[in-house]
Amino acid sequence: MISRAATKLTWLLWILLVIVLPITTFPFVMKLTGSSSVAPASLLFLLPLAVIVLPLVIAQKTKQPVHVKAVLVFFLFALATIVLAFLRPIPDYKNVALINAAIEGAATLLLGLLFYLVAVLVPNSPKRIETTLRIINWSGLVLAFVSIFQVAAKYYFPAIFVYLEEIRPFFSPTRILSDRLMGFAAEPSWLAHMLNLVYLSYWFAAVFTRKSAHRFRIWKFTFEDLLLILGIFTLVGTLSRGGLMAFMMVIGLIFVLLNLRLIRWIVRKFSDRRKILFTAGVSLGLIIAYIGLLVITLWGFSHIDPRMANVFDFSAEGPNALIAYADNLQFGERIIYWQTGWNIFNDHPIIGVGVGLSGFYFPQYLPDLGWGLTESRELLYQYSGLMNIKNLWSRLLAETGIVGFALFINFLVLFGFTSSGMIKQGSGLRATLGYMGVFMLVALIAEELSVDSFALPYFWFTMGLVTAAWKWYTPSQDDSHG
């Protein structure tokens, strides 16, 4: 009886967690945790899920995917770096308490781990995974609609916009922007982040494989086809440059996959001489099409986003041409922060300075050019908290060293291999979720150039869901509505 009740409760909590994924900074969670930025609403359901599920799994001694061991090794080492950091002198930084920063660093690590483990353990059957995908679709539809309507209401329905502004504080501490889509996220770049790592990753995969989590369709079109169009429109509307870069990288991969499909078709269809000509022509055509799409996208953004107005104006003159170019595009500070992380890593290459503690080293390792940039000066002299590296890859190197970075990459590589295996050995939603994992990994490379938090749930959620699919879908199972 207890087990049955626990099963129903965990499934209900999981459904609620998936529904509220789009809310990145929930005021109620901010009050509970004391966080001023990363406070996802899904945390309200994550912690009860972890309390119920993890003891049951340990007690039952259920065999888990090999990914769980890989991620546990990384997290245990990352936690150890915090403890080891106290064995060396740590610079003082304003009035920031060292122990509080260490606790916050450990907490963000544990939240990331819990998001992954819960996403692996709760959707523990093909039926549950398919239900999860359907919830993602419906919540994604609401997310896209709300994101678009918020900006449209500003210009076409001002009375409704006033009402939207009144209810906004219940979902986010930030105001609605009139020129960028935000949805339920605290800032547009976080909306792009969740779209790329969860929603678009699945919608691209479903459209590419022509497999749907739903039985209904209109002629040859699936629900995911419509959602992909809405998702792309919403992503572009965020004007997130990191999000756009991640999106273009996924599009590039899809071009490569289409090229391979066409080559295989040509090999079967034509003779040797014609085969070579067709292959070369198709490959060249796809390369030109992708480059053209990239140039057109940059040109379009240069006309709608003031930050990108000088995207085609690059000069190699001067000692810091790259930094000057980045500063013209208003992300020079980000590169400076990334370089600060690299400088910290150079002096602490083995195990880093400890997760959550890199901010104490910023004044010492900030490049000279950084002291001349407005944003970095304001943060150093006026902001009371620790500065952030704002790049997960640079942060991993600075805070966990080459050992922690290698352990994290090892986990990603393992995840990539098993996702590719699901594509090669599976069919239906197994293959679709394999593509979802691959597309997410490609987007992750660019997305984490501008995000450095372990506590944002989106890539942990997708990796956990795909890992669950790797365990519960058999290679021969055709489990889709294609």
N, C-alpha and C positions, 0 to 999 in steps of 0.2 A: 504493500500500500504506500509506504513512504517513498519507495523507488518510483512508483507510477506517478505520484503527486509531484515528486521532484522533476521527473521528465516533462510533465505538462508545464510546470512553472518555468523551467529553463527554456522551453520552446517559446513560451509567451514572452519572456524577457528578451530572447534573441530576436524575435519579430520586432519588438519595440526598439531594440538597439539598431536594427537595420533601418527602420523607418526614420529615426532621428539622426542618422549619420550626417545629413547635410548641415546640421547646426554645429558650427565649429567652436563658438564661444558663447555658451549659455550662461546668462547672468546668475541663475540659481547655483550652477556648478562653480562659477567664479567665487561666490560667497562661501561655498562649502570648502573649496580648496585654497582660497586666497590667491589664486592665479589671476593675472591681469591680461592674459592673452589666450593661451591654449587651455580651453576648458570645454571640451566637446560634451554635448548633451548625452551622447551615448555612454559616457562615464557613469551616469545614473543607473544604467542597467548592466554595465560591464562588471562592476564590483560584486553585486549580488550573484551574477552568473558565475564568477570565479569562485566565490565562497561555496556555492552549491556543487559546481561541476568538478573542480580540481580534487577535492577530497574523495568524491565518488570514483573518479578515474584512478587515483592512487590506490584506493581500497580494492578496486576490482582488478588491478594490475593489468589493465588493457594494453595490448601492444600498440604503440603509436608510430606514425611515420618517422623515417630517419631524419626528416627535416627538424623535428622537435629537438632531437639531440644536438644538432648543429646550432640551432638558435639558442638553446640553453647554454652551450659552451660559450658563445659570444656574450650573452648577458651576464653570466657569472664572472667572466673576465672583466667586462666593463664595470661591474659593481666593485670588483677587486681593485680597479685603478683608483677608485675614490678613496678606499681605505689606504692604499699605498701612497696616495698623494700627501697624506699627513706625515709621512716619514721624511719629507723634504721641506725646506722653508718655502712658504707661499706668500707672495707679495700682498700687502694690504691694499684694499681698494675702497676708498671713501669710508662709509659706515656699514658696508655690507658684511654680514656675519658669515664667516667661513662655514660654520656647521650648517647654517640654513641653506647655503648654496649646495653643500654636499647632499643634504636631505632632498632638496628639490631635484638634483641630478639623479639620485637613486630612484626617486618617485617617477620621473619621466621614463626611466628605463623599465621599471616594473609595469607601468601602464602599457608601454609598447609590447612587452612580453605577454601580458594578459590579453590584449587585443588579439594577438596572433594565436595564442593557445585556445581561447574561446572560439575563434573562427575555425579552428581545426576540429575541436571536440564536439561542438553543439550540432552543426549540420551533418550528422553522422549516418546519412543514408541518401541514395539518389533522390528520393522523393523530397527530403528536406532541402537538399541543394537546389532542386528545381523550384521549390517554393520560395527559397531565398532569392533566386534570380528574378522571379516574378515580382517580389516585393521591391527589389532594386529597380525594376522597370517602372512600376507605378510611382514609387517615391521619386525616381528620376524625372518622370513626366511632370510631377508637381513642382520639382525643383526648377526645371526649365521654364515652366509656365510662370511661376512666381518671379523668377529672375527677369524675364522679359517684361512682364506686366508692371513691375516696379518702376522701370524707366519709362515705359509707354504711358503709365498713369500720370507721370509728371507733366507731360505735354498735352495729353488728350483727355485725361480725367482728373483734373486738379483736386476736386472734392474727395475723390477716392484716395488720391495720393496723401492727403492730409490724414486720412484714417490709417493708411499704411504706416505713416510716420509715427502715429500714436501707438500702434501695436508693435512696432519694431523693437522697442526696449525690452519686450518680453522674450525676444529671441536672440538679441545681439546688443552689445554695448555701443556699436557704431551706427552712424546715420546712413540712410540710403543715399547713394551717389546718383546724380542726374545723368551722368555721361558714361557710366560703367556698370555692368551687371554684377550683382553681389549675391542674390539669392538669400539664403539664410547664413551665409558666411560672414565673418567679421571684416573681411577685405576681399577685393576681387581676385587677387592672386590665389587665395585659399579656395575660392570657388573653382578656379581653373585647376588647382591641385587635385581636388576631389573628383572633378570630371575626368581628368586624364587617368588617374590611378584606379578608379572604380568603374564609373558609369561608361565612359567612352571605351575603356579597355574591353568591357563586355560587349557593348553594342557593335564595335568594330569586329570583334570575333564572331558574333552571331551573324552579322551581315556577310562577312567573308566566307563563313562555312554554310550559310543559308539554313541554319538550324535555329529554331526558336524555343523559348521556354513556355510558349503559349500555343494552344491549338488553333485559335482563330487567326484568320488572315484575310486581307482584301486582295482578291485575285492572286498575284504572285508575291505580294508584299506582306511582310511580317510586321509585327508591332515594333520590333527592334529597328527596322528600316526607318520608320517615322521618328523613333527616339534618337537615332544617330543624327538625322538632319537637325532636329531641335537641339541636340547636345552640341553639335559643331557651331551652330548659330550662337548658342549661349556662351561657349568658350571664346569665340571671337569677340563677343560683346564684353567680356571681362577686360579686354585690352591688356592681358597679362603677357608680358614678353617671354617669361619663362614657360608659361603654359603653352604659348604658341610654338616655342621651340620644341617642346616635348611632343606636341601634336604633329609637327612637321617631321619629326624623327620617326614617329609611328607610320605616317603616310609614306615616308621613304622606304620603310621596311615592307609595307604593303606593295609598293611598286616593285620591289625586288621579288617578292613572292609571286606576284602576277607575272613577272618576267619569267620566272622558273616554270610556272604553269604553261605559259605560251611556248616555251622552249620544248617542254615535254610533249605538247600537242604537235609541234612542228616535227619533232623527231619521229613520231608515229605516222605523220601524214605525208611527208615529202621525201624525195630521194636525196642523196648525199649533197649534190651541188646546190640544189634549191634549199636544202636544209640549212646550209651555212649562210646563204644570202638572207633567208627569212629570219634566222636567229640574230644575225648582226643588225638587220634593219629594225626588228622589234626591240632589241636591247637599246639601240641608239635612240629610237623613238621615245621609249619610256624615260631614258635619262634626260632627253631634251624636255619632255613634258614635266618632269619633276622639277628641273631647274627653272623652267618657265613659271610653274606654280609658285615656287619659292620667291622668285623675283617679283611676281605680281602681288603676292601676299605682303612682302616688305614695302612695295610701292604703295599699296593700299593703306597699310598701317602708317606710313609716313605722312599721309594726308588726313588721317582721322585721329591720330595720337600725337600731340605736340612733342612728346618725349622722343618720338621716332622721326622727327622732321629732318634731322641731319644724318639719317642712317646711311646715305650714299656719299657722305662727305668725310672721307678719311684721308689724312695726311701723314706721311711717314716722317715728316720733319719734327725735330725736337727730341729730347732725351727720353721722354715718356709718351710716345705717340699713342700707344694702346690705351694708357690710362686717360689721356686727353680725349681720345675718341669715345671711350666709355663715359667720361664725365659729360661730354656733349649729349650723350643719349640718356643722361641722368641715372646711370648705374655705376659711376666711378667709385662711389663709396663701397658698393658691394664687392668689387674686385679688391679694394684695399682690405676689407675684412677677410676675404678669402686668403689674401697674401699674409695677413697677420696670423691666421691659423697655420699656414705653411711655415712661417718663421718660428712659431712655437714648436711645431713638429721637428724642425731642424735641430733644436736644442734639447728636445725630449723625444727622441725617435723610437724608443723601444716600447714603452707603455704609456706615453703621453703624460699629461698633467692631471688626469682624472676627469670623469664625465661631469659636466656642469661647472667646472672650475677654470675654464680657459679665460673667462672674463677678467679674472684677477691679473692676468698677464698682459692684457691689452695695452696699457700705457708703455710697457717695456718693449713690446714687439711690434707695435703699430709702425708701418713704414713712414719715413719722413714726409712723404707726399700726403699721407693721411691727415697730418696735422693742419694742412692747408685747406681741407675740404670742410664745407659748412656743417654737414650733417655729423661727421665724426667729432668735430669740435664741440657741437652742442651736446652730443651724447657724453663726451668726456667731462665737460665742465658743468652741465646743467642736469643731466639725467642721473637719478640716484641709484639705479640698478646696474647690474653687470651688462656689458656690451656682448653682442652675439656675433659669431662668425658668419651666420646666415648661409651656410653651405654645409650640408651633411658630410660630404666627402672630406672637405678640409677639416671639419670638426672632428670626424672620426680619427684622422691622423693626429690632430693636436691633442685630443683628450684621451685616446686609447692607444696611440702609437701604431707602429707598423704591425704589431701583433693583433691588436683589436681590429684594425682595418682589414687584415688578412682573414680573420675569423668571420667578419661580416661579409666580405666578398665570397668566402667559401660557401656561406649559406646561400647567397644569391646565385652562385654558379650551380650549386646543387638544385636549387629551385628551378633554374633555367633548364637544366638537363631533364628534370622530370616533366616539366611543362612541354618540352620538345618531344619527350617520349610519349606523352598523352596524345600529341598530334599524330605521330607516326604509327602508334599502335592502337589508336582508338577511333571511335566514330561517334556521331551524335554529339551530345553535350560534353562528353569526355574530351573530344577533340576541340570543341568550342572553348571549353575552359582552359585547355592547354594553350590555345591562341591568346586567351585573355591574360594568362600568366606571362607569355612572351611580350605582348603589347605593353603590359604594365611595366615590365622590366625596362623596356626601351624608353618609355616615358619617364621612368624613375630617374634615369641618368640625367636628364635635363631638369626635371622638377626639383631634385635635391640640390641643384646648384644655387637655389635661392630660398630653400627651406632647410632648417637644421634641427627640427624638433623630433624626438622619438615618440612624443605623446600624441601627435596627430595620428588618427587611427587608420588612414586610408590605405597605405601600402601594406600595413600589417593585416588589415581586413582582407584585401584581395589575395595576398599570399596564403593566408589561412584558409580561405574558401577554396582556392585552387589546390592546396595541399589536401584538403578534405576530399575533393573530387578525385585526386590521384589515388587516394586510399579506397574510396567506396565505389567508384565506377570500374567495372572490369573492362579489359581491352576490347572484348567482343560485344559489349553491350551497346545496342542502338537505342539510346534513351532520349531521343529528341522528337520534335515535331517539325520535320523538315519537308 
